[in-house]
Amino acid sequence: MQRATRDYDTSNSVLEREIERPWFRHFIIILIVINAVVLGVLTYHESLPNSLVVVLEVFDRAVTWVFAVEILLKLFVYRVEFFRAGWNWFDFVVIGVSMLPGGAGFSVLRAMRVLRVLRLLHIIPMMKRITEALMKALPGMGAIFAVLALVTYVAAVMATSMFGDTTDPDVALLFGDLPKSAYSLFQVMTMDGWRFEVVQKVIDDGNPYAWIFFIIFIFIASFAILNLFIALVVEALASEQKALIEEGLVEIDGDIEGELDQAEYQRSEMVRLMTSMRAEIAELKQMVAARNA
C-alpha cells in the first residue's frame, strides 16, 4: 500500500479516495452539527421525558462511535502521516475523551465531548483559514496580554493603597487587598457596571476625585491596550486574505499561461496547415503547366 498524501487532489488507494470525497466531509459536518444540538438539548434532561433522554443519549453514543470509526479509518490510511497535522491531534484527543466511561470520576471529561463541534473549525475551509490566522496572531496577543497584566498590576497596587484603608464594607470588598483590587479593575476595564458598582461607591466613601484614577485606567487599559487585540486580529485576517488572493492570482496566472500555450499551439498548427496547402497548390500548378505544355 502506497503512502497516503493528506490532500484532496491525489489518492493512492480506494479507501483514501473515499474518505477525501466531499460527501464524506459533508456527512461528518452534518453529524457534528446535529450532535451539538443534541448535547444542548440534553442539558434540559431533568425536564424532558425519560424516553426522549434515552433516545438522545443513544444517538450521542452512536455518533461518538461514528467519529471513532472515522479516526480509525484515517489512522489506517494515513498511518504516521496522520499525526503530522495538528488538527488531527485535536480530533484524536476530543474523540478519545468522548469515548471515556461515564463514571463519576470521568463526568467532567465527558462533559467536554461538546468540543467535537469545534472540529468544524478545520473541516470548513473558511473557518480553518480564520482559525489559523488567529493562531498566527497568538504570539503578538501574548505580548499585549503581558502589557495589560503589568498595567493592571500597577493600577491594583495604587487602588489598594488609595482606597483599601476604609471602614465601608462595600469598598473593602472591592479594594481591600491586591487580588480584590485586580478583580475590580478587570470589571472596570470591561466597563460592566463600572460607574455605579465600583466608582460611585469609592466616591461616596470620601474620595471625590477617585473618578480621575478610573477614567485614566479605562483610557489606558480599555481604549488603548484592548484595542490592540482587535488591531492584531484584523491584521492577521488581512494577511490571510492577502495570501488567499495571491494564491488565487497564481492560479489565474497559471490558467492564463495554459490558455496562451494552447493558443500558440493552435496558431502553429494553423501556420503548418497553411504552408502544407500552399505546397499542394504549387504542385497542382506545376502539374497543370506540364500538362498544357
FITI-271171 format. One record per residue: residue in three letters; x, y, z of N, C-alpha, C in turn. Coordinates in steps of 0.02 Angstrom, whole numbers, plus 50000, padded with zeros to 5 digits. Atoms other than C-alpha are relative to their C-alpha. Example, Ala and Ser with C-alpha at 12.3 -4.5 7.8 and 13.67 -1.06 7.14 Angstrom:
// residues 2
ALA500454994150000506154977550390500455006050000;SER499584994149997506844994750357499615005550037;
//
This chain:
// residues 293
MET500424994050000500005000050000500445006250000;GLN499614994050005500695016849948499825004850056;ARG500114995249945500885030850075499485005249978;ALA500524995050014499385042550086500315007049999;THR499734993450012499595060850044499705005650042;ARG500354995049959498385070050161499825006349961;ASP500294994550038497725081150021499424997349959;TYR500605001950036496155081249916500104999449925;ASP499875000250072497005081249746500244993249976;THR499735006550020497865064349746499804994850051;SER500155005649955497475047349820500344993849974;ASN499645006050018498425031049822499634993650016;SER500415005949986497025019349874499275001849994;VAL500724998950006495155017149855499735002950065;LEU500244997649935494865019950042500195007350010;GLU499794993049993495885035950041499585004649956;ARG500414995950045494915042349891499305001050028;GLU500684999549975493255038749976499965004650060;ILE500054995849941493635047150142500195007249985;GLU499844993250019494265062550049499485003049952;ARG500524997450043492705064349943499585005250037;PRO500414994849967491575079549977499424997250039;TRP500585002649965490095068750026500184997550069;PHE499795002449935491095061050169500105005750049;ARG499914994149957491605077950238499345003150018;HIS500664997149986489835084450221499614995750050;PHE500345004549953489175069150313500265001150071;ILE499714998849934490385072250458499775006850026;ILE500234993449979489905090750462499294999750027;ILE500715000649979488045086450473499954996550067;LEU500015003549936488375074050613500245004450057;ILE499744995649948489395086750710499475005150021;VAL500504994949984488035100050698499414996950037;ILE500565003249967486625088050744500194997850070;ASN499785002249934487635080950888500075005850049;ALA499954994149958487985098450954499315002250025;VAL500694998349981486105102050954499754995050052;VAL500235005249953485765085451043500325001150069;LEU499674998849936487055089351178499705006150035;GLY500334994249970486225106251204499324998250029;VAL500665002149976484515098151221500074995850063;LEU499915004449942485205085451346500155003950065;THR499904996149939485635099651466499335001250036;TYR500674999449969483735100351498499724993150017;HIS500235006949991483655081751538499524999250058;GLU500455000649943482765084751704499285001649982;SER500684998150019481265092451617499754996349938;LEU500195003750060481235080451468499744993150020;PRO500235006949987480335063651458500594995250000;ASN499455004849994481445049051507500134996449934;SER499915003550064481135040351341500395004249951;LEU499644995550046481735055551244500725000650020;VAL499314999549976483275057051353500404993849980;VAL499675006250019483685038751322500174999949926;VAL499894999950073483485040951133500575004749983;LEU499474995150015484595056451132500684997450023;GLU499375002749976485935047951236500254994349956;VAL499805005350047485925032751121500265003049935;PHE499774996650061486075044350971500695003050011;ASP499354997049985487525053451055500554994750001;ARG499515005449998488415037051088500144997249930;ALA499915002650069488105031150908500445004849960;VAL499604995150036488825047450840500734999650022;THR499315000749974490345045250953500354994249966;TRP499695005850033490655028050878500125001449926;VAL499894998250070490455035050702500655004149994;PHE499394995950000491795048050741500614995750015;ALA499445004549985492895034450816500194995949940;VAL499855003850061492735024050658500345004549948;GLU499684995350046493175039550556500755000850016;ILE499304999349979494775041850658500394993749985;LEU499665006350014495205023450641500144999249925;LEU499895000450072494975024150452500575004549978;LYS499464995450018496105039350441500684997450026;LEU499385002949975497395030750551500244994349956;PHE499815005650044497355015550437500265002649933;VAL499804997450066497515026150279500645004150005;TYR499444995349997498745039650334500574997450044;ARG499495002849955499655029950472500405005550035;VAL499604995149965501105040450536499855007149976;GLU500164993450027500615054750421499425003350036;PHE500584997349966499015056750521500215004750057;PHE499804996149942499955063650672500455005849983;ARG499594994250020500935076450571499585006349990;ALA500454994250005499415088050567499715001450069;GLY500244998249934498945097450724499264999050009;TRP500735000949996497085096750684499834992650011;ASN500135007149989497175077750678500134998150072;TRP499905001049928497905077850854499395002450039;PHE500594997349966496445088650907499414995249995;ASP500545004950010495185076450831500114993850042;PHE499845006249965496065061650909499875000850076;VAL500094998949928496055069151085499265000950017;VAL500704998749986494255075451076499594993649996;ILE500385006350007493575058751014500214995150054;GLY499775004449945494655049551141499665001750065;VAL500354997949940493885059851282499274997949998;SER500705001950007492155056251214499894992650012;MET500075007249991492495037551224500124997750071;LEU499885001949931492905038051410499354997550032;PRO500605002649966491705028551526499645005650038;GLY500424994849970490295038051609499995000050075;GLY499994999949928490805035651789500085007050028;ALA499974993449969490825049751914500695003149992;GLY499334997350006492705051451901500155002949932;PHE499884997550068492575054951715499445004749977;SER500584995950020490995065751717500225006749971;VAL499764993650025491965081951692500304999249931;LEU499695001150065492975074751548499474998549947;ARG500525001650049491415067651465499585006149982;ALA500354993750016490605084851477500365003849945;MET499614996750052491995090351360499864997349931;ARG500145002850066491265079851220499675005049953;VAL500284994750042490385095551160500545003449959;LEU499454997350039492115100651099500034997249930;ARG500005002950067491765089550949499745005049949;VAL500264995050047490815104150873500565004449974;LEU499444995950022492485113250863500384996949942;ARG499695003150059493015100850729499805003749936;LEU500214996150058492045112050611500525005349981;LEU499514994850012493465124450629500524998149948;HIS499515002050052494575114050516499684996149943;ILE500335003550055493305104450413499735005049949;ILE500244994850045492515120250341500595004549980;PRO499394996450021493875128950236500045007250026;MET499974993049978493405146950280500125000550074;MET499865000149928493335143150466500724998150014;LYS499315002149990495015134550452500485005749987;ARG499554994450015495825149750372499975005350056;ILE500074995049947495115161450506500344997550064;THR499705002849939495655149750647500765000149995;GLU499275000050008497415147950576500285007150003;ALA499784993049995497535166950559500035002150073;LEU500004998349929497065168750743500584996550036;MET499445003649969498345155450791500665003549986;LYS499394996450016499695165150700500075006550039;ALA499994993849962499205180650799500124999050074;LEU499935001449928499415171850968500645002950031;PRO499404997049968501235177250997499925007450013;GLY500124992949989500755195450974499505001250055;MET500504999449947499245192951085500324998950068;GLY499665001349937500375185951220500375006150025;ALA499644994049981501435201651218499535005550024;ILE500504995049979499905212851227499704998250067;PHE500275002249936499195202351369500505001550057;ALA499504998649949500835204351464499995007550018;VAL500044992849987500735223351445499375001650040;LEU500634998949964498915223051502500044997750072;ALA499935002649932499335212351653500455004650042;LEU499554995549964500755224151701499645006450019;VAL500384993949985499635239551688499484998750054;THR500515001749950498265230851789500324999050068;TYR499665001049936499505225751923500205006650032;VAL499814993549974500175243351942499385003850025;ALA500624996649980498405250451948499704996850063;ALA500275003449942497885237152075500385001950064;VAL499604997949942499325241752191499815007150020;MET500194993249985498865260152178499295000350030;ALA500684999849975497005256752205499964997250071;THR499995002949932497345245852358500285005050050;SER499704995049956498445259452432499545005950012;MET500424994049994497205273452398499324998650030;PHE500695001249981495525265052430499914994150047;GLY500075006149960495885249252530499925001350074;ASP500044998549928496035257552701499345003650013;THR500674997249994494175260052730499594995950050;THR500475003549956492775255752850499374997949964;ASP500585001950041491495253952711500094992849977;PRO499915007150020491215235152686499964999049925;ASP500055000750073490725237652503500665001749966;VAL499364997950029492335246952462500554995150020;ALA499505004949978493355234652565499944993649959;LEU500105006050042492585220552463500285001149930;LEU499744998550066493145229452305500765000949999;PHE499294998250001494885235552353500354998650067;GLY499705001649935495285227552522500694997149996;ASP499335002850009496795218252455500164999949925;LEU499774999750069497785215952295499574995749953;PRO500435003950046496765201452218499325003149989;LYS500654996750007495125210552253500055006149956;SER499914994150042495795226452175500094998249927;ALA499895002150069496395217252020499344997749969;TYR500645002350026494695208952001499535005849986;SER500434994250009493775225452024500225004249940;LEU499754996350058494895234051897499864996349935;PHE500195003750059494555220051775499275001449982;GLN500694998150013492705223951794499965007049971;VAL499994993150027493075242351765500254999949928;MET499725000350067494115237851612499494997649949;THR500525002450045492655228251537499415004849996;MET500524994949998491545243251581499314997050012;ASP500635003349981490215231751653499795002750068;GLY500254997049938489295242151783500535003550041;TRP499444997149964490895251051825499835006450037;ARG500144993449970490105267851867499664999350068;PHE500395000349938488825263152000500234994550046;GLU499805005549957489515246552062500705000850028;VAL499314999349977491325252252082500165007350015;VAL499764993149993491725270552053499585004050049;GLN500444996049956490205278052139500084998250073;LYS499905002149931490485267652295500645002950029;VAL499364997149976492285273752307499935007550011;ILE500114992849992491745291852282499595001450063;ASP500424999049940490395290352416500374998450064;ASP499615001749941491705283352535500495005550020;GLY499584994349982492565300252540500595001049953;ASN499474999050050493615300052381499695003549939;PRO500364996550053492815313552271500375000349934;TYR499624999650062494225313552144500224993149975;ALA499815006850021494325294652125499844998749927;TRP500205001150070493465295851956500575001449952;ILE499444998550044495065303351883500434993849991;PHE499595006150003496035287551925499674994849955;PHE500345005150040494715276251849499935001949927;ILE500044997850069494505286651692500664999049964;ILE499345001150030496385286251660500124992649988;PHE499915007250008496395267451689499594997349941;ILE500435002250056494945265051567500315002049933;PHE499704997750063495805275351433500614995749982;ILE499395003850014497435265651451499834992749985;ALA500135007250005496755247951476499494998349948;SER500555001850045495125248051378500105002949930;PHE499994996750065495325260851239500664999049963;ALA499355000750032497185258351206500224992849993;ILE499705006750002497805241051254499524994949971;LEU500475005050025496225230851223499875000849925;ASN500094999050072496025238851052500584997349960;LEU499435003150035497755232251010499844992749982;PHE500225006850016496995214751019499614999949935;ILE500414999750060495715219650889500425001649939;ALA499574998250056497035227750779500434994149978;LEU499585005850016498125212150790499594994749963;VAL500425005050033496685200650742499825002349930;VAL500164997450066496175211850597500604999549953;GLU499405000550041497975212250535500134992749979;ALA499905007150016498095193250545499504997749947;LEU500505001850050496465191150449500155003249932;ALA499824996650062497035203950320500584996449965;SER499435003750029498675194550295499774993449970;GLU500265006350026497725178250274499605001149936;GLN500384998450060496545186350149500475001849942;LYS499524998350052498035193450054500334993749972;ALA499715006350023498825176250047499524996149956;LEU500515003450040497195169149983499945003149931;ILE500054996550065497095182349847500614998449957;GLU499405001650038498905179049797499984993049973;GLU500085006850025498545160549785499524999849941;GLY500474999750055497055164549676500315002949938;LEU499664996950057498125175749566500484995149967;VAL499545005050028499415161949546499614994949958;GLU500405004750038498045150049491499755003249935;ILE500244996550061497355163149371500575000749950;ASP499434999550045499105166249301500154993449967;GLY499895006650029499315147649277499504998349946;ASP500525001250050497665146549186500135004249937;ILE499864995650057498135161449076500584997249959;GLU499435002850035499825153649036499804993849961;GLY500245005950035498955137448992499615001849938;GLU500394997950058497745146548878500455002949946;LEU499544997250049499175156048796500394994449965;ASP499655005650031500135139848768499554996349950;GLN500475003350046498585132048691499895004249938;ALA500114995650058498305147248579500624999949954;GLU499395000350040500135146848525500034993549960;TYR500005006450034499965128448483499515000049942;GLN500504999850053498385131448383500245004349942;ARG499754995650053499215145748288500554996549959;SER499475003550036500735135048246499714994549956;GLU500325005150040499595121148186499685003149938;MET500314996750057498665133448076500525002149948;VAL499474998050046500295140148002500264993949962;ARG499765006150033500875122347967499494997649948;LEU500525002150047499205118247883500005004549938;MET499994995450057499275133947775500624998849957;THR499395001450039501075130047724499924993749959;SER500115006250037500565112447676499525001249942;MET500474998550054499095119147575500345003849943;ARG499644996350052500225131347483500454995449959;ALA499585004750036501425117347440499594995749952;GLU500445004050043499995106847372499765004149941;ILE500224995750056499355121547269500565001049950;ALA499434999250046501095124247198500114993849958;GLU499935006250038501195105847148499454999449947;LEU500555000350049499495106847064500145004749941;LYS499844995350054500045122146966500544997149954;GLN499475003150041501615112946908499724994449956;MET500305005450038500565097946855499595002749942;VAL500414997050053499365109046756500455002949946;ALA499554997050050500805118346673500334994549959;ALA499685005450038501645101946625499504996949952;ARG500505003050045500025095046551499875004549940;ASN500124995350055499725110946448500595000149951;ALA499425000050044501495110046382500014993749957;
//
